[in-house]
Amino acid sequence: MYELKAEARETVSKSSTSGLRRDSKVPAVLYGQDGASHLAISKRDVEFLIKERGTSGLINLVISGGDNAGSFPVIFKNLQFDYLRKNVIHLDFQSTKEDQLVKIKVPVKGIGTPYGVLRQGGVLQQNAQETEISCLPKDIPDFIPVNIEEMKLNDIVRAADIEGFTFSLASQSFFTVASSRAARKMAETAE
Protein backbone atom coordinates (compact mmCIF):
# COMPACT_ATOMS: atom_id res chain seq x y z
CA MET A 1 0.00 0.00 0.00
CA TYR A 2 1.40 3.39 -1.00
CA GLU A 3 1.78 5.99 1.77
CA LEU A 4 0.87 9.63 1.11
CA LYS A 5 1.54 12.40 3.64
CA ALA A 6 -0.92 15.28 4.13
CA GLU A 7 -1.28 18.28 6.40
CA ALA A 8 -4.58 19.39 7.92
CA ARG A 9 -5.79 22.82 6.79
CA GLU A 10 -7.13 25.29 9.32
CA THR A 11 -8.58 27.87 6.92
CA VAL A 12 -10.36 27.07 3.70
CA SER A 13 -10.85 30.01 1.37
CA LYS A 14 -10.10 30.98 -2.20
CA SER A 15 -7.01 32.97 -1.18
CA SER A 16 -5.64 30.18 1.04
CA THR A 17 -6.16 27.67 -1.78
CA SER A 18 -4.30 29.93 -4.22
CA GLY A 19 -1.50 30.23 -1.66
CA LEU A 20 -1.27 26.46 -1.40
CA ARG A 21 -0.88 26.11 -5.15
CA ARG A 22 1.85 28.79 -5.18
CA ASP A 23 3.68 26.72 -2.54
CA SER A 24 3.49 23.62 -4.81
CA LYS A 25 0.77 21.96 -2.75
CA VAL A 26 -2.54 20.47 -3.83
CA PRO A 27 -5.74 21.06 -1.83
CA ALA A 28 -7.59 17.87 -0.95
CA VAL A 29 -10.65 16.66 0.95
CA LEU A 30 -10.98 13.39 2.85
CA TYR A 31 -14.57 12.16 3.07
CA GLY A 32 -15.22 9.70 5.88
CA GLN A 33 -17.68 8.61 8.52
CA ASP A 34 -16.99 11.77 10.58
CA GLY A 35 -17.56 14.21 7.72
CA ALA A 36 -14.99 15.98 5.55
CA SER A 37 -11.42 17.00 6.41
CA HIS A 38 -9.58 19.62 4.38
CA LEU A 39 -5.95 18.80 3.60
CA ALA A 40 -2.84 20.00 1.76
CA ILE A 41 -0.55 17.54 -0.04
CA SER A 42 2.79 18.07 -1.77
CA LYS A 43 2.27 18.41 -5.53
CA ARG A 44 5.41 16.34 -6.15
CA ASP A 45 4.09 13.47 -4.00
CA VAL A 46 0.74 13.52 -5.80
CA GLU A 47 2.34 13.48 -9.26
CA PHE A 48 4.66 10.64 -8.22
CA LEU A 49 1.74 8.61 -6.86
CA ILE A 50 -0.32 9.03 -10.03
CA LYS A 51 2.67 8.24 -12.26
CA GLU A 52 3.68 5.13 -10.29
CA ARG A 53 0.29 3.73 -9.20
CA GLY A 54 -2.33 5.45 -11.30
CA THR A 55 -5.60 6.44 -9.70
CA SER A 56 -6.67 3.01 -8.49
CA GLY A 57 -5.55 1.08 -5.48
CA LEU A 58 -5.50 1.55 -1.76
CA ILE A 59 -3.52 4.46 -0.27
CA ASN A 60 -2.41 4.92 3.33
CA LEU A 61 -3.10 8.63 3.95
CA VAL A 62 -1.07 9.95 6.90
CA ILE A 63 -2.48 13.24 8.21
CA SER A 64 -0.44 15.49 10.50
CA GLY A 65 -1.94 18.32 12.55
CA GLY A 66 -5.58 19.12 13.22
CA ASP A 67 -8.26 17.07 14.95
CA ASN A 68 -8.13 14.18 12.47
CA ALA A 69 -4.40 13.42 12.70
CA GLY A 70 -3.61 9.79 12.04
CA SER A 71 -3.36 7.15 9.35
CA PHE A 72 -6.33 6.24 7.13
CA PRO A 73 -6.80 3.68 4.32
CA VAL A 74 -8.35 5.63 1.43
CA ILE A 75 -9.11 5.48 -2.29
CA PHE A 76 -9.36 8.27 -4.85
CA LYS A 77 -12.91 9.59 -5.14
CA ASN A 78 -12.27 12.40 -7.64
CA LEU A 79 -9.37 14.24 -9.27
CA GLN A 80 -9.52 17.64 -10.91
CA PHE A 81 -6.97 18.67 -13.53
CA ASP A 82 -5.92 22.01 -14.97
CA TYR A 83 -7.26 21.70 -18.51
CA LEU A 84 -4.32 23.56 -20.08
CA ARG A 85 -1.30 21.94 -18.44
CA LYS A 86 -2.94 18.74 -17.13
CA ASN A 87 -1.70 19.39 -13.57
CA VAL A 88 -3.68 18.04 -10.61
CA ILE A 89 -5.41 20.99 -8.92
CA HIS A 90 -7.68 19.20 -6.41
CA LEU A 91 -8.12 15.72 -4.90
CA ASP A 92 -10.98 13.99 -3.13
CA PHE A 93 -10.37 10.85 -1.08
CA GLN A 94 -12.88 8.37 0.37
CA SER A 95 -11.97 6.53 3.58
CA THR A 96 -12.55 2.78 3.57
CA LYS A 97 -13.11 -0.06 6.02
CA GLU A 98 -11.52 -3.51 5.65
CA ASP A 99 -14.85 -5.35 5.56
CA GLN A 100 -16.82 -2.86 3.42
CA LEU A 101 -17.12 -3.14 -0.37
CA VAL A 102 -15.91 -0.14 -2.38
CA LYS A 103 -16.68 0.89 -5.95
CA ILE A 104 -13.55 2.01 -7.76
CA LYS A 105 -12.43 2.63 -11.31
CA VAL A 106 -9.43 0.58 -12.44
CA PRO A 107 -7.55 0.46 -15.76
CA VAL A 108 -8.05 -2.38 -18.24
CA LYS A 109 -5.00 -3.78 -20.08
CA GLY A 110 -4.93 -6.22 -22.97
CA ILE A 111 -2.34 -9.00 -22.73
CA GLY A 112 -0.92 -10.40 -25.97
CA THR A 113 -1.67 -9.81 -29.65
CA PRO A 114 -4.99 -11.10 -31.04
CA TYR A 115 -5.06 -13.90 -33.63
CA GLY A 116 -7.41 -11.73 -35.69
CA VAL A 117 -4.74 -9.03 -35.95
CA LEU A 118 -1.80 -11.37 -36.64
CA ARG A 119 -3.44 -13.77 -39.07
CA GLN A 120 -6.66 -12.18 -40.34
CA GLY A 121 -5.60 -8.58 -40.97
CA GLY A 122 -7.92 -7.11 -38.33
CA VAL A 123 -7.39 -4.05 -36.16
CA LEU A 124 -7.55 -4.13 -32.35
CA GLN A 125 -9.75 -1.44 -30.82
CA GLN A 126 -9.80 -0.74 -27.07
CA ASN A 127 -13.28 0.55 -26.34
CA ALA A 128 -12.73 1.39 -22.65
CA GLN A 129 -9.53 2.35 -20.85
CA GLU A 130 -11.01 1.76 -17.38
CA THR A 131 -14.01 0.22 -15.69
CA GLU A 132 -15.78 0.38 -12.33
CA ILE A 133 -15.65 -2.69 -10.08
CA SER A 134 -16.85 -3.55 -6.56
CA CYS A 135 -14.47 -5.30 -4.18
CA LEU A 136 -12.96 -5.21 -0.72
CA PRO A 137 -10.20 -2.61 -0.30
CA LYS A 138 -7.50 -5.28 0.09
CA ASP A 139 -8.52 -6.84 -3.26
CA ILE A 140 -8.25 -3.67 -5.39
CA PRO A 141 -6.08 -4.54 -8.41
CA ASP A 142 -3.62 -2.12 -10.04
CA PHE A 143 -5.28 -3.04 -13.35
CA ILE A 144 -7.50 -5.74 -14.87
CA PRO A 145 -5.51 -8.00 -17.22
CA VAL A 146 -7.45 -9.32 -20.22
CA ASN A 147 -5.96 -12.10 -22.37
CA ILE A 148 -6.78 -11.06 -25.95
CA GLU A 149 -4.57 -13.55 -27.86
CA GLU A 150 -7.48 -15.84 -28.87
CA MET A 151 -9.63 -13.03 -30.31
CA LYS A 152 -10.57 -13.52 -33.96
CA LEU A 153 -12.00 -11.07 -36.47
CA ASN A 154 -15.21 -9.39 -35.15
CA ASP A 155 -14.76 -10.82 -31.64
CA ILE A 156 -15.68 -8.61 -28.68
CA VAL A 157 -14.55 -8.94 -25.05
CA ARG A 158 -17.10 -7.62 -22.56
CA ALA A 159 -17.04 -7.34 -18.78
CA ALA A 160 -19.32 -10.39 -18.51
CA ASP A 161 -16.59 -12.46 -20.26
CA ILE A 162 -14.01 -11.73 -17.53
CA GLU A 163 -14.03 -13.83 -14.36
CA GLY A 164 -12.88 -12.85 -10.91
CA PHE A 165 -14.31 -9.31 -10.78
CA THR A 166 -17.72 -7.78 -10.01
CA PHE A 167 -18.31 -5.12 -12.66
CA SER A 168 -20.80 -2.27 -12.28
CA LEU A 169 -21.72 -2.62 -15.97
CA ALA A 170 -21.54 -6.25 -17.17
CA SER A 171 -22.31 -5.32 -20.79
CA GLN A 172 -19.38 -2.89 -21.06
CA SER A 173 -17.17 -3.65 -24.07
CA PHE A 174 -13.38 -3.52 -23.63
CA PHE A 175 -11.79 -4.89 -26.81
CA THR A 176 -12.91 -5.53 -30.40
CA VAL A 177 -11.02 -6.96 -33.36
CA ALA A 178 -12.52 -5.01 -36.23
CA SER A 179 -12.29 -5.64 -39.94
CA SER A 180 -9.71 -3.51 -41.68
CA ARG A 181 -9.62 -2.55 -45.33
CA ALA A 182 -6.88 -5.17 -45.84
CA ALA A 183 -9.03 -7.88 -44.20
CA ARG A 184 -11.99 -7.01 -46.43
CA LYS A 185 -9.76 -7.24 -49.53
CA MET A 186 -8.43 -10.63 -48.39
CA ALA A 187 -12.02 -11.87 -47.99
CA GLU A 188 -13.00 -10.59 -51.45
CA THR A 189 -10.02 -12.26 -53.17
CA ALA A 190 -10.73 -15.54 -51.35
CA GLU A 191 -14.25 -15.71 -52.81
Backbone as JSON, one array per atom type, in Angstrom:
{
  "sequence": "MYELKAEARETVSKSSTSGLRRDSKVPAVLYGQDGASHLAISKRDVEFLIKERGTSGLINLVISGGDNAGSFPVIFKNLQFDYLRKNVIHLDFQSTKEDQLVKIKVPVKGIGTPYGVLRQGGVLQQNAQETEISCLPKDIPDFIPVNIEEMKLNDIVRAADIEGFTFSLASQSFFTVASSRAARKMAETAE",
  "N": [[0.85, -1.16, 0.0], [0.62, 2.16, -0.89], [2.03, 5.02, 0.69], [0.91, 8.24, 1.54], [1.58, 11.51, 2.47], [-0.07, 14.09, 4.3], [-1.18, 17.38, 5.26], [-3.23, 18.86, 7.71], [-5.66, 21.39, 7.07], [-6.31, 24.56, 8.36], [-7.68, 26.96, 7.64], [-10.02, 27.47, 5.05], [-10.3, 28.89, 2.13], [-10.67, 30.88, -0.86], [-8.37, 32.44, -1.28], [-6.52, 31.18, 0.45], [-6.34, 28.7, -0.76], [-5.26, 29.38, -3.25], [-2.79, 30.26, -2.34], [-1.75, 27.85, -1.4], [-1.36, 26.45, -3.8], [0.59, 28.07, -4.98], [2.68, 27.44, -3.33], [3.38, 24.97, -4.21], [1.6, 22.92, -3.48], [-1.23, 20.73, -3.23], [-4.67, 21.18, -2.82], [-6.9, 19.16, -0.9], [-9.6, 16.89, -0.03], [-10.77, 14.78, 2.47], [-13.2, 12.43, 2.66], [-15.17, 10.9, 5.04], [-16.5, 8.78, 7.69], [-16.86, 10.59, 9.71], [-17.43, 13.0, 8.53], [-16.07, 15.67, 6.49], [-12.62, 16.35, 5.88], [-10.31, 18.9, 5.41], [-7.36, 19.15, 3.51], [-3.81, 19.5, 2.74], [-1.48, 18.61, 0.29], [1.72, 17.65, -0.87], [2.57, 18.65, -4.11], [4.45, 17.34, -5.68], [4.53, 14.79, -4.48], [1.95, 13.88, -5.05], [1.95, 13.83, -7.89], [3.94, 11.91, -8.29], [2.72, 9.66, -7.12], [0.47, 9.28, -8.83], [1.78, 8.81, -11.25], [3.28, 6.48, -10.69], [1.4, 4.62, -9.54], [-1.08, 5.12, -10.65], [-4.58, 5.92, -10.61], [-5.97, 4.1, -9.17], [-6.33, 1.69, -6.54], [-5.34, 1.08, -3.12], [-4.56, 3.52, -0.7], [-2.46, 4.64, 1.89], [-3.19, 7.18, 3.82], [-1.56, 9.59, 5.57], [-2.14, 11.83, 8.0], [-1.08, 14.87, 9.34], [-1.28, 17.1, 12.11], [-4.11, 19.1, 13.22], [-7.52, 18.02, 14.12], [-8.08, 15.5, 13.09], [-5.75, 13.96, 12.94], [-3.67, 11.24, 11.99], [-3.57, 7.9, 10.58], [-5.04, 6.7, 7.63], [-6.78, 4.32, 5.64], [-7.44, 4.86, 2.29], [-9.18, 5.62, -0.84], [-9.02, 7.04, -4.15], [-11.5, 9.41, -4.83], [-12.21, 11.5, -6.49], [-10.55, 13.43, -8.99], [-9.27, 16.53, -9.99], [-8.18, 18.28, -12.82], [-6.0, 20.75, -14.23], [-7.01, 22.14, -17.14], [-5.38, 23.12, -19.17], [-2.58, 22.61, -18.67], [-2.65, 20.09, -17.63], [-2.18, 19.54, -14.94], [-2.64, 18.31, -11.61], [-5.14, 19.77, -9.69], [-6.87, 19.53, -7.58], [-7.91, 17.15, -5.13], [-10.01, 14.46, -4.11], [-10.61, 12.22, -1.52], [-11.82, 9.02, -0.38], [-12.53, 7.5, 2.63], [-12.0, 4.12, 3.76], [-13.2, 0.9, 4.92], [-12.0, -2.22, 6.16], [-13.77, -4.41, 5.85], [-15.77, -3.55, 4.17], [-17.37, -3.2, 1.07], [-16.08, -1.47, -1.79], [-16.6, 0.8, -4.49], [-14.73, 1.27, -7.32], [-12.78, 2.77, -9.9], [-10.77, 1.12, -12.22], [-7.89, 0.59, -14.35], [-7.93, -1.09, -17.57], [-6.14, -3.61, -19.18], [-4.93, -5.02, -22.14], [-3.57, -8.22, -22.79], [-1.15, -9.64, -24.75], [-1.22, -10.34, -28.36], [-3.89, -10.24, -30.57], [-5.18, -13.08, -32.42], [-6.76, -12.47, -34.61], [-5.65, -10.08, -35.48], [-2.98, -10.71, -36.06], [-3.18, -12.85, -37.96], [-5.48, -12.5, -39.53], [-5.68, -9.97, -40.5], [-7.01, -7.98, -39.08], [-7.95, -5.16, -36.95], [-7.09, -4.08, -33.74], [-9.22, -2.69, -31.36], [-9.49, -0.7, -28.51], [-12.08, -0.26, -26.48], [-12.7, 0.76, -23.97], [-10.83, 2.35, -21.5], [-10.81, 2.12, -18.78], [-12.68, 0.7, -16.02], [-15.47, 0.32, -13.76], [-15.42, -1.39, -10.71], [-16.57, -3.53, -8.0], [-15.29, -4.3, -4.88], [-13.48, -5.64, -2.01], [-11.39, -3.45, -0.09], [-8.74, -4.51, 0.22], [-8.51, -6.13, -1.98], [-8.27, -4.62, -4.27], [-7.23, -4.28, -7.54], [-4.22, -3.27, -9.37], [-4.59, -3.06, -12.06], [-6.85, -4.48, -14.53], [-6.14, -7.43, -16.03], [-6.53, -8.6, -19.35], [-6.67, -11.35, -21.34], [-6.1, -11.33, -24.67], [-5.26, -12.81, -26.82], [-6.58, -14.94, -28.15], [-8.58, -13.78, -29.62], [-10.57, -13.45, -32.5], [-11.34, -12.18, -35.81], [-13.86, -9.74, -35.64], [-14.55, -10.41, -33.02], [-15.56, -9.69, -29.66], [-14.71, -8.53, -26.45], [-16.29, -8.45, -23.45], [-17.26, -7.12, -20.21], [-18.71, -9.11, -18.89], [-17.49, -11.39, -19.83], [-15.18, -11.71, -18.4], [-13.72, -13.24, -15.67], [-13.66, -13.27, -12.06], [-14.01, -10.7, -11.15], [-16.31, -8.17, -9.99], [-18.25, -6.36, -11.89], [-19.58, -3.07, -12.42], [-21.01, -2.53, -14.7], [-21.96, -4.97, -16.59], [-22.27, -5.36, -19.32], [-20.41, -3.8, -20.56], [-18.09, -3.07, -23.11], [-14.76, -3.97, -23.82], [-12.62, -4.71, -25.61], [-12.29, -5.03, -29.18], [-11.89, -6.81, -32.19], [-11.68, -5.49, -35.14], [-12.73, -5.4, -38.56], [-10.43, -4.62, -41.05], [-9.49, -2.57, -43.87], [-7.69, -4.05, -45.36], [-8.29, -6.64, -44.48], [-10.88, -6.93, -45.47], [-10.33, -6.88, -48.23], [-8.81, -9.21, -48.45], [-10.77, -11.1, -47.91], [-12.47, -10.69, -50.08], [-10.87, -11.48, -52.26], [-10.54, -14.14, -51.68], [-12.95, -15.23, -52.27]],
  "CA": [[0.0, 0.0, 0.0], [1.4, 3.39, -1.0], [1.78, 5.99, 1.77], [0.87, 9.63, 1.11], [1.54, 12.4, 3.64], [-0.92, 15.28, 4.13], [-1.28, 18.28, 6.4], [-4.58, 19.39, 7.92], [-5.79, 22.82, 6.79], [-7.13, 25.29, 9.32], [-8.58, 27.87, 6.92], [-10.36, 27.07, 3.7], [-10.85, 30.01, 1.37], [-10.1, 30.98, -2.2], [-7.01, 32.97, -1.18], [-5.64, 30.18, 1.04], [-6.16, 27.67, -1.78], [-4.3, 29.93, -4.22], [-1.5, 30.23, -1.66], [-1.27, 26.46, -1.4], [-0.88, 26.11, -5.15], [1.85, 28.79, -5.18], [3.68, 26.72, -2.54], [3.49, 23.62, -4.81], [0.77, 21.96, -2.75], [-2.54, 20.47, -3.83], [-5.74, 21.06, -1.83], [-7.59, 17.87, -0.95], [-10.65, 16.66, 0.95], [-10.98, 13.39, 2.85], [-14.57, 12.16, 3.07], [-15.22, 9.7, 5.88], [-17.68, 8.61, 8.52], [-16.99, 11.77, 10.58], [-17.56, 14.21, 7.72], [-14.99, 15.98, 5.55], [-11.42, 17.0, 6.41], [-9.58, 19.62, 4.38], [-5.95, 18.8, 3.6], [-2.84, 20.0, 1.76], [-0.55, 17.54, -0.04], [2.79, 18.07, -1.77], [2.27, 18.41, -5.53], [5.41, 16.34, -6.15], [4.09, 13.47, -4.0], [0.74, 13.52, -5.8], [2.34, 13.48, -9.26], [4.66, 10.64, -8.22], [1.74, 8.61, -6.86], [-0.32, 9.03, -10.03], [2.67, 8.24, -12.26], [3.68, 5.13, -10.29], [0.29, 3.73, -9.2], [-2.33, 5.45, -11.3], [-5.6, 6.44, -9.7], [-6.67, 3.01, -8.49], [-5.55, 1.08, -5.48], [-5.5, 1.55, -1.76], [-3.52, 4.46, -0.27], [-2.41, 4.92, 3.33], [-3.1, 8.63, 3.95], [-1.07, 9.95, 6.9], [-2.48, 13.24, 8.21], [-0.44, 15.49, 10.5], [-1.94, 18.32, 12.55], [-5.58, 19.12, 13.22], [-8.26, 17.07, 14.95], [-8.13, 14.18, 12.47], [-4.4, 13.42, 12.7], [-3.61, 9.79, 12.04], [-3.36, 7.15, 9.35], [-6.33, 6.24, 7.13], [-6.8, 3.68, 4.32], [-8.35, 5.63, 1.43], [-9.11, 5.48, -2.29], [-9.36, 8.27, -4.85], [-12.91, 9.59, -5.14], [-12.27, 12.4, -7.64], [-9.37, 14.24, -9.27], [-9.52, 17.64, -10.91], [-6.97, 18.67, -13.53], [-5.92, 22.01, -14.97], [-7.26, 21.7, -18.51], [-4.32, 23.56, -20.08], [-1.3, 21.94, -18.44], [-2.94, 18.74, -17.13], [-1.7, 19.39, -13.57], [-3.68, 18.04, -10.61], [-5.41, 20.99, -8.92], [-7.68, 19.2, -6.41], [-8.12, 15.72, -4.9], [-10.98, 13.99, -3.13], [-10.37, 10.85, -1.08], [-12.88, 8.37, 0.37], [-11.97, 6.53, 3.58], [-12.55, 2.78, 3.57], [-13.11, -0.06, 6.02], [-11.52, -3.51, 5.65], [-14.85, -5.35, 5.56], [-16.82, -2.86, 3.42], [-17.12, -3.14, -0.37], [-15.91, -0.14, -2.38], [-16.68, 0.89, -5.95], [-13.55, 2.01, -7.76], [-12.43, 2.63, -11.31], [-9.43, 0.58, -12.44], [-7.55, 0.46, -15.76], [-8.05, -2.38, -18.24], [-5.0, -3.78, -20.08], [-4.93, -6.22, -22.97], [-2.34, -9.0, -22.73], [-0.92, -10.4, -25.97], [-1.67, -9.81, -29.65], [-4.99, -11.1, -31.04], [-5.06, -13.9, -33.63], [-7.41, -11.73, -35.69], [-4.74, -9.03, -35.95], [-1.8, -11.37, -36.64], [-3.44, -13.77, -39.07], [-6.66, -12.18, -40.34], [-5.6, -8.58, -40.97], [-7.92, -7.11, -38.33], [-7.39, -4.05, -36.16], [-7.55, -4.13, -32.35], [-9.75, -1.44, -30.82], [-9.8, -0.74, -27.07], [-13.28, 0.55, -26.34], [-12.73, 1.39, -22.65], [-9.53, 2.35, -20.85], [-11.01, 1.76, -17.38], [-14.01, 0.22, -15.69], [-15.78, 0.38, -12.33], [-15.65, -2.69, -10.08], [-16.85, -3.55, -6.56], [-14.47, -5.3, -4.18], [-12.96, -5.21, -0.72], [-10.2, -2.61, -0.3], [-7.5, -5.28, 0.09], [-8.52, -6.84, -3.26], [-8.25, -3.67, -5.39], [-6.08, -4.54, -8.41], [-3.62, -2.12, -10.04], [-5.28, -3.04, -13.35], [-7.5, -5.74, -14.87], [-5.51, -8.0, -17.22], [-7.45, -9.32, -20.22], [-5.96, -12.1, -22.37], [-6.78, -11.06, -25.95], [-4.57, -13.55, -27.86], [-7.48, -15.84, -28.87], [-9.63, -13.03, -30.31], [-10.57, -13.52, -33.96], [-12.0, -11.07, -36.47], [-15.21, -9.39, -35.15], [-14.76, -10.82, -31.64], [-15.68, -8.61, -28.68], [-14.55, -8.94, -25.05], [-17.1, -7.62, -22.56], [-17.04, -7.34, -18.78], [-19.32, -10.39, -18.51], [-16.59, -12.46, -20.26], [-14.01, -11.73, -17.53], [-14.03, -13.83, -14.36], [-12.88, -12.85, -10.91], [-14.31, -9.31, -10.78], [-17.72, -7.78, -10.01], [-18.31, -5.12, -12.66], [-20.8, -2.27, -12.28], [-21.72, -2.62, -15.97], [-21.54, -6.25, -17.17], [-22.31, -5.32, -20.79], [-19.38, -2.89, -21.06], [-17.17, -3.65, -24.07], [-13.38, -3.52, -23.63], [-11.79, -4.89, -26.81], [-12.91, -5.53, -30.4], [-11.02, -6.96, -33.36], [-12.52, -5.01, -36.23], [-12.29, -5.64, -39.94], [-9.71, -3.51, -41.68], [-9.62, -2.55, -45.33], [-6.88, -5.17, -45.84], [-9.03, -7.88, -44.2], [-11.99, -7.01, -46.43], [-9.76, -7.24, -49.53], [-8.43, -10.63, -48.39], [-12.02, -11.87, -47.99], [-13.0, -10.59, -51.45], [-10.02, -12.26, -53.17], [-10.73, -15.54, -51.35], [-14.25, -15.71, -52.81]],
  "C": [[0.91, 1.24, 0.0], [1.03, 4.35, 0.12], [1.89, 7.41, 1.22], [0.7, 10.51, 2.34], [0.74, 13.65, 3.32], [-0.89, 16.1, 5.41], [-2.72, 18.77, 6.5], [-4.57, 20.89, 7.65], [-6.74, 23.45, 7.8], [-8.17, 26.15, 8.6], [-8.78, 27.37, 5.51], [-11.04, 28.24, 3.02], [-10.16, 30.05, 0.02], [-8.65, 31.47, -2.13], [-6.05, 31.95, -0.56], [-5.36, 29.04, 0.07], [-5.16, 28.13, -2.83], [-2.9, 29.93, -3.62], [-0.9, 28.84, -1.61], [-0.65, 26.1, -2.75], [0.43, 26.83, -5.46], [3.0, 28.09, -4.45], [3.86, 25.28, -3.01], [2.78, 22.56, -3.97], [-0.59, 21.86, -3.44], [-3.58, 20.4, -2.72], [-6.48, 19.73, -2.01], [-8.65, 17.81, 0.13], [-10.74, 15.16, 1.19], [-12.41, 13.26, 3.35], [-14.6, 10.85, 3.85], [-16.49, 9.66, 6.69], [-17.92, 9.84, 9.4], [-17.16, 13.07, 9.8], [-16.35, 14.4, 6.82], [-13.85, 16.68, 6.28], [-10.68, 17.65, 5.26], [-8.09, 19.45, 4.6], [-5.12, 19.54, 2.55], [-1.8, 18.91, 1.56], [0.49, 18.08, -1.01], [2.45, 17.69, -3.21], [3.18, 17.32, -6.09], [5.0, 14.94, -5.73], [2.87, 12.97, -4.77], [1.09, 13.07, -7.2], [3.08, 12.15, -9.29], [3.69, 9.48, -8.02], [0.95, 8.27, -8.12], [0.52, 8.39, -11.12], [2.99, 6.78, -11.94], [2.5, 4.16, -10.14], [-0.97, 3.97, -10.0], [-3.32, 5.95, -10.27], [-6.42, 5.34, -9.04], [-5.77, 2.44, -7.42], [-5.77, 1.77, -4.15], [-4.3, 2.4, -1.38], [-3.61, 4.62, 1.23], [-2.17, 6.42, 3.47], [-2.74, 8.97, 5.39], [-1.26, 11.45, 7.07], [-1.78, 13.74, 9.47], [-1.15, 16.8, 10.82], [-3.45, 18.19, 12.53], [-6.18, 18.05, 14.11], [-8.24, 15.65, 14.41], [-6.76, 13.61, 12.15], [-4.42, 11.91, 12.85], [-3.38, 9.2, 10.67], [-4.69, 6.54, 8.91], [-6.16, 5.51, 5.8], [-7.85, 4.38, 3.46], [-8.2, 5.21, -0.03], [-9.42, 6.84, -2.9], [-10.86, 8.29, -5.12], [-13.05, 10.44, -6.39], [-10.95, 13.14, -7.76], [-9.78, 15.35, -10.22], [-8.18, 18.08, -11.49], [-7.12, 20.05, -14.12], [-6.03, 21.64, -16.44], [-6.17, 22.13, -19.49], [-3.04, 22.75, -19.91], [-1.44, 20.53, -17.89], [-2.32, 18.48, -15.75], [-2.88, 19.1, -12.65], [-3.88, 19.3, -9.79], [-6.27, 20.73, -7.68], [-7.89, 17.68, -6.35], [-9.24, 15.51, -3.9], [-10.66, 12.54, -2.81], [-11.59, 10.34, -0.34], [-12.24, 7.38, 1.33], [-12.69, 5.2, 3.41], [-12.44, 1.99, 4.87], [-12.74, -1.4, 5.4], [-12.63, -4.42, 5.17], [-15.99, -4.74, 4.73], [-16.44, -2.78, 1.94], [-16.98, -1.69, -0.82], [-16.11, -0.26, -3.89], [-15.52, 1.78, -6.38], [-13.3, 1.76, -9.24], [-10.99, 2.15, -11.41], [-9.16, 0.47, -13.94], [-7.72, -0.97, -16.26], [-6.9, -2.48, -19.23], [-5.12, -5.09, -20.83], [-3.57, -6.89, -22.92], [-2.24, -9.83, -24.01], [-1.4, -9.67, -27.21], [-2.73, -10.76, -30.2], [-4.65, -11.85, -32.34], [-5.63, -13.15, -34.83], [-6.57, -10.59, -36.25], [-3.55, -9.65, -36.66], [-2.09, -12.12, -37.92], [-4.59, -13.37, -40.0], [-6.7, -10.73, -40.79], [-6.54, -7.61, -40.26], [-7.17, -6.03, -37.57], [-7.98, -4.15, -34.75], [-8.02, -2.74, -31.92], [-10.0, -1.64, -29.33], [-10.92, 0.26, -26.83], [-13.38, 1.27, -25.0], [-11.35, 1.25, -22.01], [-9.63, 1.92, -19.38], [-12.45, 1.32, -17.17], [-14.21, 0.31, -14.18], [-16.08, -1.02, -11.82], [-16.01, -2.49, -8.61], [-16.0, -4.65, -5.95], [-14.09, -4.78, -2.8], [-11.69, -4.39, -0.96], [-8.91, -3.39, -0.49], [-7.39, -6.0, -1.26], [-8.47, -5.91, -4.48], [-7.02, -3.94, -6.26], [-5.5, -3.24, -8.97], [-4.25, -1.93, -11.41], [-5.94, -4.4, -13.56], [-6.85, -6.28, -16.13], [-6.53, -8.8, -18.03], [-6.62, -10.01, -21.3], [-6.73, -11.96, -23.68], [-6.18, -11.86, -27.1], [-5.51, -14.41, -28.71], [-8.56, -15.11, -29.68], [-9.46, -13.13, -31.83], [-11.3, -12.3, -34.51], [-13.45, -10.94, -35.99], [-15.53, -9.91, -33.75], [-14.79, -9.58, -30.73], [-15.48, -9.21, -27.29], [-15.31, -7.93, -24.2], [-16.79, -7.96, -21.1], [-17.58, -8.7, -18.34], [-18.43, -11.58, -18.89], [-15.39, -12.64, -19.33], [-14.42, -12.23, -16.15], [-13.16, -13.23, -13.28], [-13.14, -11.43, -10.44], [-15.81, -9.09, -10.82], [-17.79, -6.4, -10.65], [-19.62, -4.39, -12.42], [-21.66, -2.38, -13.53], [-21.23, -3.87, -16.71], [-21.51, -6.24, -18.69], [-21.24, -4.42, -21.39], [-18.38, -3.64, -21.95], [-15.78, -3.08, -23.87], [-12.56, -3.57, -24.91], [-12.63, -5.45, -27.96], [-11.82, -5.71, -31.44], [-11.89, -6.66, -34.56], [-11.89, -5.36, -37.58], [-11.57, -4.41, -40.45], [-9.93, -3.57, -43.19], [-8.86, -3.74, -45.92], [-7.62, -6.49, -45.63], [-10.21, -8.03, -45.16], [-11.5, -7.39, -47.82], [-9.37, -8.71, -49.57], [-9.67, -11.5, -48.53], [-12.59, -11.84, -49.39], [-12.19, -11.44, -52.41], [-10.16, -13.75, -52.9], [-12.0, -16.1, -51.96], [-14.17, -16.1, -54.24]]
}
